[in-house]
Amino acid sequence: MKTIKDLISEGLTEVSATSDIIRERNVKRVYSEFPELKEIDSQILNVRNSRFIAVIDKDERLIRRFDIAEEELQTKRDRIIAVNKIDPEFDIAKPVCDKCNDTGFTEGADGTVKVCSCRRKELEMCYEISGMADYSSYRMKNYRDDYLGDPAGRKKIKNRFLKAMLGISDNADKTSLWLYSAAPQSGKTFLSIGICKTAINLGKSAYYVKCEDLPNLGTDTLEDLKRIDFLVIDDFADEVTLYNNVGSTLNNILEIRAASGLPTVLVSSFPKNVLVSKCDMRISGKLSSAGLINTKEGN
Ligand SMILES: [Zn+2]
């Protein structure tokens, strides 16, 4: 599974080619407008090449002569540039995006590093391959605390979910497994997708999957889920863990992720006690010590 960092670095060749093309275009334009500059640049190049040979010949006298010649040409060049108000860096390749200097990441005023707006395409592509192809319109910025009432509670849940993703734990035992349980139709999927996308936007590898779809994922993806930075498993229900090998697949993923302290959030419409008592035994063991993403203080 490709991460946002992979996709951005794959695009670097294209970006640097674009930067070269822009540079060549600038040089061509300036030279055609100021042919005397083109002439001097070509003379400088000749002097440098001749000096190179003189260096190999160890001809100190000749080297000195070429140094003086280049100095004189350079002075002439500077004058032409100054008099005609030509950009002195017209022949230097510049970054295509001056917001991120083509790194693909920008640092906000608060210090958080995010994917730059020039890499929108890569970001969308990453959301798609990270299990969120069917949710292109879901955006964290559209999540409203006051939707469906209880704005304070919704805000608290959002912040707890974000903390879980960032690996900030409120409780002392630093759990990496979280359960977000809330009533059906309360916007759980919207929030889950929003936070998963936020993780990717922050340069993390993340994946969103519905529990019942686990058996449909390829073995490579299942392997990746054990190691990615953040995983959200939606529509988690005790029933689902009892069929199609879901219990053992999930158990395997959770075990390896927990060993590395990688955050995983299970999202369910059922309360923790029901899930713990009814789901696959291996899962209920892990679930009983999972942290809760809820509106209550502490866990
Ligand atoms: Zn940029």
Residues whose N, C-alpha, C, O or C-beta is under 5 A from the ligand:
A	BS01	ZN	C97 K99 C100 C116 S117 C118
